[in-house]
Amino acid sequence: MHQCYYCEQLFDSKEELYEHVEVHSDIERNKEIMERKKEKSKDSSSK
């Protein structure tokens, strides 16, 4: 058994785990991108 370190879900194979973890990494990446966009919009509106 393999466990996701983000949500602790269990998987039978490493392949399943890796596919699942990609979902989390995409979410994290999107959060970062949204944060950067927010920062940029704050900067441009303050000028």
PLY file of the C-alpha trace (Angstrom):
ply
format ascii 1.0
element vertex 47
property float x
property float y
property float z
element edge 46
property int vertex1
property int vertex2
end_header
0.00 0.00 0.00
1.09 3.56 -0.72
-0.25 6.63 1.01
-0.64 10.14 -0.35
1.23 12.56 1.89
-1.21 15.37 1.04
-4.53 13.75 1.93
-3.51 10.34 3.35
-5.51 8.43 0.76
-4.28 4.87 0.18
-3.34 3.34 -3.18
-2.42 -0.18 -4.25
0.40 0.80 -6.59
2.99 3.53 -6.87
1.64 4.37 -10.32
-1.79 5.12 -8.88
-0.21 7.19 -6.14
1.88 9.22 -8.60
-1.15 9.94 -10.77
-3.08 11.05 -7.71
-0.27 13.25 -6.35
-0.18 15.12 -9.67
-3.68 16.39 -8.86
-2.37 17.94 -5.65
0.68 19.45 -7.31
-1.54 21.04 -9.99
-3.73 22.56 -7.29
-0.67 23.92 -5.48
0.75 25.35 -8.70
-2.55 27.02 -9.52
-2.71 28.57 -6.05
0.76 30.03 -6.55
-0.19 31.43 -9.95
-3.36 33.01 -8.54
-1.38 34.55 -5.67
1.10 36.08 -8.10
-1.73 37.47 -10.23
-3.30 39.04 -7.14
0.03 40.62 -6.20
0.48 42.02 -9.70
-3.02 43.47 -9.79
-2.44 45.14 -6.40
0.80 46.65 -7.67
-0.73 48.00 -10.86
-3.78 49.44 -9.12
-1.68 51.30 -6.55
0.21 53.28 -9.25
0 1
1 2
2 3
3 4
4 5
5 6
6 7
7 8
8 9
9 10
10 11
11 12
12 13
13 14
14 15
15 16
16 17
17 18
18 19
19 20
20 21
21 22
22 23
23 24
24 25
25 26
26 27
27 28
28 29
29 30
30 31
31 32
32 33
33 34
34 35
35 36
36 37
37 38
38 39
39 40
40 41
41 42
42 43
43 44
44 45
45 46
